[in-house]
Amino acid sequence: MNNVLMLVVALIIILVGATVFTNGLEWFGKKMNLSDGAVGSIFAAIGTALPETLVPIIAIMFGSKEAGHSIGVGAIIGAPFMLGTLALFISGVAVLVNKTKRPDFPKMRVDTVVMRRDLEYFLVLYAIAVLCTFLNHPVLKIFIAMSLFVSYGAYALKTLSSGNNGPVEEAALDPCYFAPSSHDPHFGLILFQVLSSLFLIVWGAYIFVEKVQIISLQMGISPFILSMIIAPIATELPEKFNSVIWINKGKDTLAIGNITGAMVFQSSVITAIGIMMTSWQLSRSALVTVVLTFASVALVYAQIRLKRTLTPSTLLAGGLFYTVFLVLIFTGNI
């Protein structure tokens, strides 16, 4: 029970650290006179992606060789799976709940050009990362990993340059957490907030990895399976409830883009880290989740590509694929 409690505490530490980190980075961007677009699209994105990035890194570096790598790969593979199934499902449910406020229901108000670009990047980059598991030559693996990094950079530049070049309309920043009454906090204080919150995230990730190893041994569950279920839901899903808020406001492009943009990041930068830091030999369980991820995302892409629209029924199918995964786990088939 103590280990389970500490696991929950570790997740709370990670989430608190990520929240404080994001706030600090946003103020850092303001202090550096960066545009609102850069602050929102780049700095905030780094902050929200940090927990799911650091959990596998800490697991691989500080966990035992076998369990640590299993936890790391589980967190890496689990993130796009959760986004491509459960997060899309929740978004579909949000559309249904708000259908009385939508005269154009069931058609969603998405920019299909943006959605198509995100999904194409994801499907191609993730396929390349998964195929890398069948390669044994280390030079080829490093080349592919570096190519994934470069590809995300190209995606980020294209995404920023394809939008409106004018000022980005954005809500005012929340007060700096380390100086809540100040409208112009000292740069040194902002930097201290960023470093302190980064320490919290690393500390929480270290405790998380340690407790997952212990609990998986006690319960007889694979560290890979346990980390794939817990880590992505704890680090990714709370942030993706922003999508529910945007759907409630009728801002479907922001809502779905919040998910698809994160999927591109996970399929490129995070998988590249896994390829470079582990043997990247995906197990049968990992490959099953990959197939389910591709199936769910492919349905969304097919509707956008063929019909140039998106409906909640397609998003709801993601819940079916996630249910299949849970059934396979509890029946012992993966």
C-alpha positions as CSV (number, residue, x, y, z in Angstrom):
1,M,0.0,0.0,0.0
2,N,2.9,2.4,0.8
3,N,4.3,1.8,-2.7
4,V,0.9,2.6,-4.3
5,L,0.6,5.7,-2.2
6,M,4.1,6.8,-3.2
7,L,3.3,6.2,-6.8
8,V,0.3,8.5,-6.5
9,V,2.5,11.1,-4.7
10,A,5.1,10.8,-7.5
11,L,2.4,11.5,-10.2
12,I,1.1,14.5,-8.2
13,I,4.7,15.9,-7.9
14,I,5.2,15.4,-11.7
15,L,1.9,17.2,-12.5
16,V,2.5,20.1,-10.1
17,G,6.1,20.5,-11.4
18,A,4.8,20.5,-15.0
19,T,2.2,23.2,-14.2
20,V,4.7,25.4,-12.5
21,F,7.3,24.8,-15.2
22,T,4.9,25.8,-18.0
23,N,4.0,29.0,-16.2
24,G,7.6,29.8,-15.7
25,L,8.5,29.2,-19.3
26,E,5.6,31.4,-20.5
27,W,6.9,34.3,-18.3
28,F,10.5,33.5,-19.5
29,G,9.3,33.9,-23.1
30,K,7.6,37.2,-22.2
31,K,10.8,38.5,-20.6
32,M,12.7,37.5,-23.8
33,N,10.2,39.6,-25.8
34,L,9.1,36.6,-27.8
35,S,5.8,36.7,-29.6
36,D,2.6,35.3,-28.1
37,G,2.6,32.7,-30.8
38,A,6.1,31.5,-29.9
39,V,5.3,31.5,-26.2
40,G,2.1,29.5,-26.7
41,S,3.1,27.1,-29.5
42,I,6.7,26.4,-28.5
43,F,7.3,27.2,-24.8
44,A,4.0,26.0,-23.5
45,A,4.3,22.9,-25.7
46,I,7.7,22.1,-24.1
47,G,6.3,22.5,-20.7
48,T,3.3,20.1,-21.2
49,A,5.5,17.6,-23.0
50,L,8.2,17.5,-20.3
51,P,6.7,14.9,-17.9
52,E,6.1,12.3,-20.6
53,T,9.6,13.0,-22.0
54,L,11.4,12.7,-18.7
55,V,9.6,9.6,-17.4
56,P,11.1,7.3,-20.0
57,I,14.5,9.0,-19.8
58,I,14.7,8.6,-16.0
59,A,13.5,5.0,-16.4
60,I,16.1,4.1,-18.9
61,M,19.0,5.9,-17.1
62,F,18.2,5.0,-13.5
63,G,16.0,1.9,-13.6
64,S,17.3,-1.6,-13.7
65,K,18.4,-2.6,-17.2
66,E,15.5,-4.8,-18.0
67,A,12.7,-3.2,-16.0
68,G,13.9,0.4,-16.7
69,H,14.0,-0.2,-20.4
70,S,10.5,-1.8,-20.3
71,I,9.1,1.2,-18.3
72,G,10.7,3.6,-20.7
73,V,9.5,1.9,-23.9
74,G,6.1,1.5,-22.3
75,A,5.8,5.2,-21.6
76,I,7.0,6.0,-25.1
77,I,4.6,3.7,-26.9
78,G,1.7,4.4,-24.5
79,A,1.6,8.1,-25.2
80,P,0.6,8.0,-28.9
81,F,-1.7,5.1,-28.1
82,M,-3.6,7.0,-25.4
83,L,-3.8,10.1,-27.6
84,G,-4.9,8.3,-30.7
85,T,-7.6,6.3,-28.9
86,L,-8.7,7.5,-25.5
87,A,-8.1,11.3,-26.0
88,L,-10.0,11.2,-29.3
89,F,-12.8,9.3,-27.7
90,I,-13.2,11.9,-24.9
91,S,-13.3,14.6,-27.6
92,G,-16.0,12.8,-29.4
93,V,-18.0,12.4,-26.2
94,A,-17.6,16.2,-25.6
95,V,-19.1,16.9,-29.1
96,L,-22.1,14.7,-28.4
97,V,-22.7,16.4,-25.0
98,N,-22.7,19.8,-26.7
99,K,-24.7,18.8,-29.8
100,T,-27.7,21.0,-28.8
101,K,-25.4,24.0,-29.1
102,R,-24.2,23.0,-32.6
103,P,-26.6,23.7,-35.5
104,D,-24.2,22.0,-37.9
105,F,-24.0,18.8,-35.8
106,P,-22.6,16.2,-36.5
107,K,-20.1,18.0,-38.6
108,M,-17.2,19.3,-36.6
109,R,-15.7,22.8,-37.1
110,V,-12.2,21.7,-37.9
111,D,-9.6,23.0,-40.4
112,T,-9.2,19.8,-42.4
113,V,-6.0,21.1,-44.0
114,V,-4.4,21.4,-40.6
115,M,-5.7,18.1,-39.3
116,R,-4.6,16.3,-42.5
117,R,-1.1,17.7,-42.2
118,D,-0.8,16.7,-38.5
119,L,-2.1,13.1,-39.1
120,E,0.1,12.6,-42.2
121,Y,3.2,13.6,-40.2
122,F,2.2,11.3,-37.4
123,L,1.4,8.3,-39.6
124,V,4.7,8.5,-41.5
125,L,7.0,9.3,-38.6
126,Y,5.5,6.8,-36.3
127,A,5.7,4.1,-39.0
128,I,9.4,4.8,-39.5
129,A,10.0,4.7,-35.8
130,V,8.2,1.4,-35.4
131,L,10.0,-0.2,-38.4
132,C,13.3,0.7,-36.8
133,T,12.7,-2.1,-34.3
134,F,13.4,-4.6,-37.1
135,L,16.8,-3.0,-37.9
136,N,19.9,-4.2,-36.1
137,H,22.6,-1.9,-37.5
138,P,23.3,0.8,-34.8
139,V,24.3,3.4,-37.5
140,L,21.0,3.0,-39.3
141,K,19.1,3.4,-36.0
142,I,21.0,6.6,-35.0
143,F,20.4,8.0,-38.5
144,I,16.7,7.3,-38.2
145,A,16.5,8.8,-34.8
146,M,18.3,12.0,-35.9
147,S,16.0,12.1,-39.0
148,L,13.0,12.0,-36.6
149,F,14.3,15.0,-34.7
150,V,14.9,17.0,-37.9
151,S,11.4,16.0,-39.2
152,Y,9.8,17.4,-36.0
153,G,11.7,20.6,-36.5
154,A,10.4,20.9,-40.0
155,Y,6.9,20.2,-38.8
156,A,7.2,22.9,-36.2
157,L,8.5,25.5,-38.6
158,K,5.8,24.6,-41.2
159,T,3.1,24.8,-38.5
160,L,4.2,28.2,-37.3
161,S,4.7,29.7,-40.8
162,S,1.4,28.5,-42.2
163,G,-0.7,30.4,-39.7
164,N,-1.6,34.0,-39.6
165,N,1.5,36.2,-39.6
166,G,-0.2,38.8,-37.5
167,P,-0.3,39.0,-33.7
168,V,-1.7,36.0,-32.1
169,E,-4.7,36.7,-30.0
170,E,-4.1,35.0,-26.6
171,A,-5.5,35.3,-23.1
172,A,-3.4,37.1,-20.6
173,L,-0.8,35.0,-18.7
174,D,-1.6,33.6,-15.3
175,P,0.4,35.4,-12.6
176,C,3.9,34.2,-12.1
177,Y,3.5,31.5,-9.4
178,F,6.6,32.6,-7.5
179,A,5.5,36.3,-7.6
180,P,1.7,36.3,-7.8
181,S,1.2,39.9,-6.9
182,S,3.8,41.2,-9.4
183,H,3.0,42.3,-13.0
184,D,6.7,42.4,-13.9
185,P,8.5,39.6,-11.9
186,H,12.3,39.7,-11.7
187,F,14.0,37.6,-14.4
188,G,16.1,35.8,-11.7
189,L,12.9,34.8,-9.9
190,I,11.4,33.4,-13.1
191,L,14.5,31.4,-13.8
192,F,14.5,30.1,-10.2
193,Q,10.9,29.0,-10.8
194,V,11.8,27.1,-14.0
195,L,14.7,25.3,-12.4
196,S,12.8,24.5,-9.2
197,S,9.9,23.0,-11.2
198,L,12.3,21.1,-13.4
199,F,13.8,19.5,-10.2
200,L,10.3,18.5,-9.1
201,I,9.5,16.8,-12.4
202,V,12.8,14.9,-12.3
203,W,12.3,13.9,-8.7
204,G,8.7,12.8,-9.3
205,A,9.8,10.8,-12.4
206,Y,12.5,9.1,-10.4
207,I,10.1,8.0,-7.6
208,F,7.5,6.9,-10.3
209,V,10.0,4.6,-12.0
210,E,11.2,3.1,-8.7
211,K,7.7,2.4,-7.5
212,V,6.5,1.0,-10.9
213,Q,9.3,-1.5,-10.8
214,I,8.4,-2.6,-7.2
215,I,4.6,-2.8,-7.8
216,S,5.0,-4.7,-11.1
217,L,7.1,-7.3,-9.3
218,Q,4.6,-7.6,-6.4
219,M,1.6,-7.9,-8.8
220,G,3.2,-10.1,-11.4
221,I,2.4,-7.5,-14.1
222,S,4.9,-6.6,-16.8
223,P,6.6,-3.2,-16.1
224,F,5.9,-2.4,-19.7
225,I,2.1,-2.9,-19.4
226,L,1.9,-1.1,-16.1
227,S,3.9,1.9,-17.3
228,M,2.0,2.1,-20.6
229,I,-1.3,2.3,-18.8
230,I,-0.3,4.7,-15.9
231,A,2.3,7.0,-17.3
232,P,0.5,8.3,-20.4
233,I,-2.8,8.7,-18.7
234,A,-1.2,10.5,-15.8
235,T,1.0,12.8,-17.8
236,E,-0.9,13.3,-21.0
237,L,-4.6,13.0,-20.4
238,P,-5.1,15.8,-17.8
239,E,-3.5,18.3,-20.3
240,K,-5.8,17.0,-23.1
241,F,-8.9,18.0,-21.2
242,N,-8.1,21.4,-22.7
243,S,-9.6,19.9,-25.8
244,V,-12.9,19.4,-24.0
245,I,-13.0,23.0,-22.9
246,W,-12.3,24.2,-26.5
247,I,-15.0,21.9,-27.9
248,N,-17.5,23.4,-25.4
249,K,-16.6,26.7,-27.0
250,G,-16.9,25.4,-30.5
251,K,-13.2,25.7,-31.2
252,D,-12.8,22.2,-32.7
253,T,-9.6,22.9,-34.6
254,L,-7.8,24.0,-31.4
255,A,-9.3,21.0,-29.6
256,I,-8.3,18.3,-32.1
257,G,-5.1,20.1,-33.0
258,N,-4.1,19.9,-29.3
259,I,-4.2,16.1,-29.6
260,T,-2.8,15.6,-33.1
261,G,0.1,18.1,-32.5
262,A,1.1,16.1,-29.4
263,M,0.9,12.9,-31.4
264,V,3.4,14.3,-33.9
265,F,5.8,15.2,-31.0
266,Q,5.4,11.8,-29.4
267,S,6.0,9.9,-32.7
268,S,9.2,11.8,-33.5
269,V,11.1,13.4,-30.6
270,I,10.1,10.9,-27.9
271,T,10.5,7.8,-30.1
272,A,13.9,9.1,-31.3
273,I,15.0,9.2,-27.6
274,G,13.8,5.6,-27.2
275,I,15.7,4.5,-30.3
276,M,18.9,6.1,-29.2
277,M,18.8,5.1,-25.5
278,T,17.4,1.5,-25.7
279,S,17.8,-1.5,-28.0
280,W,14.4,-0.6,-29.3
281,Q,13.2,-4.1,-29.8
282,L,9.4,-3.8,-29.4
283,S,7.7,-6.7,-27.8
284,R,4.5,-8.3,-29.1
285,S,2.5,-6.3,-26.6
286,A,4.0,-3.1,-27.9
287,L,3.3,-4.0,-31.5
288,V,-0.3,-4.8,-30.7
289,T,-0.8,-1.3,-29.2
290,V,0.9,0.2,-32.3
291,V,-1.5,-1.6,-34.6
292,L,-4.5,-0.4,-32.5
293,T,-3.1,3.2,-32.6
294,F,-2.7,3.1,-36.4
295,A,-6.2,1.6,-36.8
296,S,-7.8,4.4,-34.7
297,V,-5.9,7.2,-36.3
298,A,-6.3,5.9,-39.8
299,L,-10.1,6.1,-39.4
300,V,-9.9,9.7,-38.6
301,Y,-7.5,10.4,-41.4
302,A,-9.6,8.5,-43.9
303,Q,-12.7,10.6,-43.1
304,I,-10.8,13.8,-43.3
305,R,-9.0,12.8,-46.6
306,L,-12.0,11.3,-48.4
307,K,-14.9,13.4,-47.1
308,R,-13.0,16.6,-46.0
309,T,-14.9,16.6,-42.7
310,L,-14.8,15.1,-39.3
311,T,-17.7,13.7,-37.1
312,P,-17.8,12.6,-33.5
313,S,-18.7,9.0,-34.5
314,T,-15.2,8.5,-35.9
315,L,-13.6,9.9,-32.8
316,L,-15.7,7.6,-30.6
317,A,-14.2,4.6,-32.4
318,G,-11.0,5.4,-30.5
319,G,-12.7,4.2,-27.3
320,L,-13.4,0.8,-29.0
321,F,-9.7,0.3,-29.8
322,Y,-8.7,1.3,-26.2
323,T,-11.3,-1.2,-24.9
324,V,-9.8,-3.9,-27.1
325,F,-6.4,-3.2,-25.5
326,L,-7.8,-3.5,-22.0
327,V,-9.6,-6.8,-22.8
328,L,-6.4,-8.2,-24.2
329,I,-4.5,-7.2,-21.0
330,F,-7.0,-8.6,-18.6
331,T,-7.5,-11.9,-20.5
332,G,-3.7,-12.3,-20.6
333,N,-3.4,-12.2,-24.4
334,I,-0.7,-9.5,-24.3
